[in-house]
């Protein structure tokens, strides 16, 4: 899942946002104009490494030390400072916020639910070089109009909880059997208050 192929989707820069402490306002995905797909950016950590309002820390087992010194940019991130590839990965981290050089980090882990507002904290995580945002991020999850959530298999193919697969071609999401549609795509970012962008 972490070795995703880069998608060719382009993103719209939103105007200054006043209320994006934990989730950006809904924006339409520029890769699929007019198809009604909403973009939600989850921002559990601010640019000083602190937990954003509305998010909570789930305790980890023991005091596990991690190394993020060779972490790569998360394929799901629209902002710099979100990485993947920390080790050891016993908690199955999907993304870690490496926004400051100070050891310690907050991470999202599997199983992932974009609505549960939980991260785990690794107080002994070592950091490496600063991470840039990927040029073409892909969703960490997509949601169908019946509420079913789908997880990435590749950059353009998502496995859904009902056994179906959501796919996109040329940036547009295909209609699924039963006339189901992708309605929401979820990405990861860093809370920067009124300066946050998609």
C-alpha contacts under 8 A as a table, 3 or more apart, distances in Angstrom:
res1	aa1	res2	aa2	distance
1	X	4	X	5.97
1	X	152	X	6.53
1	X	153	X	5.96
1	X	154	X	6.91
2	X	74	X	7.64
2	X	75	X	7.15
2	X	84	X	7.31
2	X	85	X	7.95
2	X	94	X	7.74
4	X	75	X	6.87
4	X	153	X	7.95
4	X	154	X	5.53
4	X	155	X	5.59
5	X	154	X	6.59
5	X	155	X	5.51
6	X	75	X	7.63
6	X	136	X	6.02
6	X	137	X	7.05
6	X	138	X	7.49
6	X	155	X	6.51
7	X	136	X	5.58
7	X	137	X	6.73
7	X	138	X	6.31
7	X	155	X	5.76
7	X	156	X	7.20
8	X	136	X	5.95
8	X	170	X	7.98
8	X	171	X	7.23
9	X	30	X	7.56
9	X	31	X	5.23
9	X	136	X	5.90
9	X	137	X	7.52
9	X	138	X	7.81
9	X	171	X	5.98
10	X	30	X	6.18
10	X	31	X	5.83
10	X	136	X	6.65
11	X	29	X	6.89
11	X	30	X	5.55
11	X	31	X	7.15
11	X	198	X	7.09
12	X	29	X	7.54
12	X	30	X	5.98
12	X	198	X	6.62
13	X	197	X	5.99
13	X	198	X	5.52
14	X	17	X	7.61
14	X	27	X	7.91
14	X	197	X	5.52
14	X	198	X	5.80
15	X	197	X	7.29
16	X	194	X	5.56
16	X	195	X	5.79
16	X	196	X	6.90
16	X	197	X	7.19
17	X	20	X	6.31
17	X	24	X	7.77
17	X	25	X	7.75
17	X	193	X	7.37
17	X	194	X	4.82
17	X	195	X	6.69
17	X	196	X	6.48
17	X	197	X	7.55
18	X	193	X	6.81
18	X	194	X	4.87
19	X	24	X	7.24
19	X	25	X	7.40
19	X	193	X	7.30
19	X	194	X	7.20
20	X	23	X	5.23
20	X	24	X	4.52
20	X	25	X	6.58
20	X	43	X	7.85
20	X	191	X	6.94
20	X	192	X	7.98
20	X	193	X	6.16
20	X	194	X	7.22
20	X	196	X	7.09
21	X	24	X	7.49
21	X	43	X	7.05
21	X	52	X	6.17
21	X	53	X	6.02
21	X	54	X	7.97
21	X	191	X	5.85
21	X	192	X	7.60
21	X	193	X	6.01
22	X	42	X	6.20
22	X	43	X	4.88
22	X	44	X	5.68
22	X	52	X	6.01
22	X	53	X	6.15
22	X	54	X	6.38
22	X	55	X	7.27
22	X	191	X	6.73
23	X	40	X	6.64
23	X	41	X	5.61
23	X	42	X	4.84
23	X	43	X	5.71
24	X	40	X	5.98
24	X	41	X	5.25
24	X	42	X	6.83
24	X	43	X	7.54
24	X	196	X	7.96
24	X	198	X	7.76
25	X	40	X	6.84
25	X	41	X	7.98
26	X	38	X	5.82
26	X	39	X	5.56
26	X	40	X	5.48
27	X	38	X	5.58
27	X	39	X	5.09
27	X	40	X	7.02
28	X	32	X	7.88
28	X	33	X	7.21
28	X	36	X	6.91
28	X	37	X	5.89
28	X	38	X	4.83
28	X	39	X	5.72
29	X	32	X	5.64
29	X	33	X	6.63
29	X	37	X	6.14
29	X	38	X	6.21
29	X	39	X	5.75
30	X	33	X	5.54
31	X	171	X	4.94
31	X	172	X	6.66
32	X	35	X	5.82
32	X	37	X	7.16
32	X	171	X	5.84
32	X	172	X	5.01
32	X	173	X	7.51
33	X	36	X	7.57
34	X	37	X	7.93
35	X	172	X	7.86
36	X	183	X	6.52
37	X	182	X	6.53
37	X	183	X	4.61
37	X	184	X	5.39
37	X	185	X	7.09
38	X	183	X	6.03
38	X	184	X	4.57
38	X	185	X	6.16
39	X	184	X	5.84
39	X	185	X	4.98
39	X	186	X	6.05
39	X	187	X	7.51
40	X	184	X	7.10
40	X	185	X	6.18
40	X	186	X	4.92
40	X	187	X	6.28
41	X	78	X	7.98
41	X	186	X	5.78
41	X	187	X	4.69
41	X	188	X	5.29
41	X	189	X	6.06
41	X	198	X	7.11
42	X	114	X	7.51
42	X	186	X	7.02
42	X	187	X	6.10
42	X	188	X	4.90
42	X	189	X	5.94
42	X	190	X	8.00
43	X	46	X	7.32
43	X	52	X	7.19
43	X	188	X	6.11
43	X	189	X	4.86
43	X	190	X	4.96
43	X	191	X	5.06
44	X	51	X	5.96
44	X	52	X	5.08
44	X	53	X	7.70
44	X	55	X	5.96
44	X	117	X	7.56
44	X	119	X	7.69
44	X	189	X	7.84
44	X	190	X	7.03
44	X	191	X	6.90
45	X	48	X	7.95
45	X	49	X	5.86
45	X	50	X	5.53
45	X	51	X	4.66
45	X	52	X	5.00
45	X	97	X	6.86
45	X	106	X	7.47
45	X	190	X	5.68
45	X	191	X	5.84
46	X	49	X	5.45
46	X	50	X	5.46
46	X	51	X	6.37
46	X	52	X	5.78
46	X	190	X	5.38
46	X	191	X	4.29
46	X	192	X	5.96
47	X	50	X	7.40
47	X	99	X	5.83
47	X	100	X	7.53
47	X	190	X	6.13
47	X	191	X	6.34
47	X	192	X	6.14
48	X	99	X	6.63
48	X	100	X	6.35
49	X	97	X	7.16
49	X	98	X	7.39
49	X	99	X	5.85
49	X	100	X	6.22
49	X	105	X	7.27
49	X	106	X	7.81
51	X	55	X	6.58
51	X	56	X	7.45
51	X	106	X	7.90
52	X	55	X	5.94
52	X	191	X	6.87
54	X	117	X	7.06
55	X	117	X	4.84
55	X	118	X	5.95
55	X	119	X	7.47
56	X	117	X	6.18
56	X	118	X	5.00
56	X	119	X	6.32
57	X	118	X	5.65
57	X	119	X	4.99
57	X	120	X	5.30
57	X	121	X	6.51
58	X	118	X	6.09
58	X	119	X	5.85
58	X	120	X	5.01
58	X	121	X	7.35
59	X	120	X	6.25
59	X	121	X	7.13
60	X	63	X	7.29
60	X	64	X	7.83
60	X	120	X	6.36
60	X	121	X	7.01
60	X	122	X	7.73
61	X	64	X	7.31
63	X	122	X	7.50
63	X	123	X	7.65
63	X	124	X	7.82
64	X	122	X	6.77
64	X	124	X	7.16
65	X	122	X	6.83
65	X	123	X	7.37
65	X	124	X	4.76
65	X	125	X	5.70
66	X	86	X	6.53
66	X	87	X	5.45
66	X	88	X	5.95
66	X	89	X	7.90
66	X	122	X	7.03
66	X	124	X	6.15
66	X	125	X	4.35
66	X	126	X	6.38
67	X	70	X	7.66
67	X	86	X	5.51
67	X	87	X	5.39
67	X	88	X	7.26
67	X	125	X	5.22
67	X	126	X	4.70
67	X	127	X	6.68
68	X	71	X	4.98
68	X	84	X	7.99
68	X	85	X	6.86
68	X	86	X	4.33
68	X	87	X	6.65
68	X	125	X	6.40
68	X	126	X	5.42
68	X	127	X	4.90
68	X	128	X	6.06
69	X	86	X	7.48
69	X	126	X	6.07
69	X	127	X	4.77
69	X	128	X	3.69
69	X	129	X	7.09
70	X	85	X	7.07
70	X	86	X	7.16
70	X	128	X	6.10
71	X	83	X	5.76
71	X	84	X	5.38
71	X	85	X	4.73
71	X	86	X	5.61
71	X	128	X	7.05
72	X	83	X	5.31
72	X	84	X	5.43
72	X	85	X	6.23
72	X	131	X	6.91
73	X	77	X	7.47
73	X	80	X	7.69
73	X	81	X	7.41
73	X	82	X	5.98
73	X	83	X	4.37
73	X	84	X	6.16
73	X	131	X	5.67
73	X	132	X	6.26
73	X	133	X	6.07
73	X	134	X	6.25
74	X	77	X	5.46
74	X	82	X	5.68
74	X	83	X	4.47
74	X	84	X	5.14
74	X	95	X	6.27
74	X	133	X	7.45
74	X	134	X	7.17
75	X	134	X	6.19
75	X	136	X	7.82
75	X	137	X	5.15
75	X	138	X	6.03
76	X	137	X	5.10
76	X	138	X	5.09
76	X	139	X	5.49
76	X	140	X	5.35
76	X	187	X	5.39
76	X	188	X	5.75
77	X	80	X	7.32
77	X	82	X	6.18
77	X	133	X	6.04
77	X	134	X	6.85
77	X	137	X	5.88
77	X	138	X	7.76
77	X	187	X	5.99
77	X	188	X	4.58
77	X	189	X	5.54
78	X	133	X	5.82
78	X	134	X	7.16
78	X	137	X	6.25
78	X	187	X	6.85
78	X	188	X	6.19
78	X	189	X	5.47
78	X	198	X	6.36
79	X	82	X	6.99
79	X	132	X	7.30
79	X	133	X	5.00
79	X	188	X	7.54
79	X	189	X	5.03
79	X	190	X	6.13
79	X	198	X	7.99
80	X	99	X	7.66
80	X	131	X	5.70
80	X	132	X	4.35
80	X	133	X	4.26
80	X	189	X	7.74
80	X	190	X	7.64
81	X	97	X	5.84
81	X	98	X	4.99
81	X	99	X	4.55
81	X	130	X	6.55
81	X	131	X	4.97
81	X	132	X	6.28
81	X	133	X	7.10
81	X	190	X	7.54
82	X	95	X	6.46
82	X	96	X	5.68
82	X	97	X	4.59
82	X	98	X	5.83
82	X	99	X	7.15
82	X	131	X	6.87
82	X	132	X	7.98
82	X	133	X	7.36
82	X	188	X	7.74
82	X	189	X	7.15
82	X	190	X	7.69
83	X	95	X	5.49
83	X	96	X	5.22
83	X	97	X	6.28
83	X	98	X	6.61
83	X	131	X	6.88
84	X	93	X	7.54
84	X	94	X	6.46
84	X	95	X	4.94
84	X	96	X	6.14
86	X	89	X	6.48
86	X	93	X	7.81
86	X	96	X	7.89
87	X	90	X	7.96
89	X	92	X	5.17
89	X	93	X	6.29
90	X	93	X	7.97
91	X	109	X	6.43
91	X	110	X	7.52
92	X	109	X	5.47
92	X	110	X	5.65
93	X	96	X	7.15
93	X	107	X	6.29
93	X	108	X	5.71
93	X	109	X	4.11
93	X	110	X	6.33
94	X	107	X	7.28
94	X	108	X	5.56
94	X	109	X	5.17
94	X	110	X	6.51
95	X	107	X	5.55
95	X	108	X	5.43
95	X	109	X	7.20
96	X	105	X	6.54
96	X	106	X	5.74
96	X	107	X	4.06
96	X	108	X	6.43
97	X	105	X	6.03
97	X	106	X	5.73
97	X	107	X	6.25
97	X	190	X	7.92
98	X	101	X	7.30
98	X	105	X	6.32
98	X	127	X	6.73
98	X	130	X	7.56
98	X	131	X	7.63
99	X	130	X	7.49
101	X	127	X	6.08
101	X	128	X	7.65
102	X	126	X	7.82
102	X	127	X	7.26
103	X	123	X	6.86
103	X	124	X	5.88
103	X	125	X	5.27
103	X	126	X	4.88
103	X	127	X	6.08
104	X	121	X	7.39
104	X	122	X	5.42
104	X	123	X	4.05
104	X	124	X	4.92
104	X	125	X	4.42
104	X	126	X	6.55
104	X	127	X	7.89
105	X	121	X	5.86
105	X	122	X	5.34
105	X	123	X	6.29
105	X	124	X	7.79
105	X	125	X	6.01
106	X	119	X	6.22
106	X	120	X	5.60
106	X	121	X	4.49
106	X	122	X	6.29
107	X	119	X	5.43
107	X	120	X	5.30
107	X	121	X	6.36
107	X	122	X	7.77
108	X	112	X	7.37
108	X	118	X	7.34
108	X	119	X	4.97
108	X	120	X	6.40
109	X	112	X	6.19
109	X	119	X	7.13
109	X	120	X	7.31
113	X	116	X	5.70
114	X	117	X	7.00
114	X	141	X	7.69
114	X	186	X	7.36
122	X	125	X	5.67
133	X	137	X	7.88
134	X	137	X	5.69
137	X	187	X	7.87
138	X	155	X	6.13
138	X	187	X	7.19
139	X	142	X	6.61
139	X	152	X	7.57
139	X	185	X	5.75
139	X	186	X	5.20
139	X	187	X	5.04
140	X	151	X	6.75
140	X	152	X	6.61
140	X	185	X	7.74
140	X	186	X	5.71
140	X	187	X	5.59
140	X	188	X	7.49
141	X	149	X	6.82
141	X	150	X	5.66
141	X	151	X	5.03
141	X	152	X	6.59
141	X	158	X	7.95
141	X	185	X	6.06
141	X	186	X	5.27
141	X	187	X	7.44
142	X	149	X	5.82
142	X	150	X	5.19
142	X	151	X	6.79
142	X	158	X	7.67
142	X	182	X	6.65
142	X	183	X	7.61
142	X	184	X	5.64
142	X	185	X	4.41
142	X	186	X	6.08
143	X	147	X	6.10
143	X	148	X	5.73
143	X	149	X	4.43
143	X	150	X	6.07
143	X	182	X	5.71
143	X	183	X	5.91
143	X	184	X	5.10
143	X	185	X	6.43
144	X	147	X	5.38
144	X	148	X	5.30
144	X	149	X	6.33
144	X	150	X	7.79
144	X	180	X	6.60
144	X	181	X	5.48
144	X	182	X	4.36
144	X	183	X	5.41
144	X	184	X	7.02
145	X	148	X	7.37
145	X	180	X	6.33
145	X	181	X	5.76
145	X	182	X	6.22
145	X	183	X	5.52
146	X	180	X	7.33
148	X	160	X	6.77
148	X	161	X	6.16
148	X	162	X	6.98
149	X	160	X	5.79
149	X	161	X	6.09
150	X	158	X	5.54
150	X	159	X	5.14
150	X	160	X	3.87
150	X	161	X	6.15
150	X	165	X	7.67
150	X	166	X	7.31
151	X	158	X	5.11
151	X	159	X	5.31
151	X	160	X	6.39
152	X	155	X	6.66
152	X	156	X	7.80
152	X	157	X	6.14
152	X	158	X	4.30
152	X	159	X	6.32
153	X	156	X	7.89
153	X	157	X	5.56
153	X	158	X	5.30
153	X	159	X	6.43
154	X	157	X	5.07
154	X	158	X	6.89
155	X	158	X	7.92
156	X	167	X	5.49
156	X	168	X	5.35
156	X	169	X	7.26
157	X	165	X	6.71
157	X	166	X	5.86
157	X	167	X	4.55
157	X	168	X	6.87
158	X	165	X	5.43
158	X	166	X	4.99
158	X	167	X	6.26
159	X	163	X	6.91
159	X	164	X	6.31
159	X	165	X	4.63
159	X	166	X	6.48
160	X	163	X	5.51
160	X	164	X	5.25
160	X	165	X	5.52
160	X	166	X	6.94
161	X	164	X	7.28
164	X	176	X	7.63
165	X	176	X	7.66
166	X	173	X	7.15
166	X	174	X	6.87
166	X	175	X	7.93
166	X	176	X	6.78
166	X	182	X	7.41
167	X	173	X	5.83
167	X	174	X	5.74
168	X	171	X	5.82
168	X	172	X	5.10
168	X	173	X	4.12
168	X	174	X	5.48
169	X	172	X	5.48
169	X	173	X	6.64
169	X	174	X	7.23
173	X	181	X	7.58
173	X	182	X	6.59
174	X	181	X	7.34
175	X	179	X	5.98
175	X	180	X	5.94
175	X	181	X	5.29
175	X	182	X	7.73
176	X	179	X	5.56
176	X	180	X	4.92
176	X	181	X	6.17
177	X	180	X	6.23
182	X	185	X	7.70
190	X	196	X	7.52
191	X	196	X	6.30
192	X	195	X	5.41
192	X	196	X	4.83
193	X	196	X	5.76
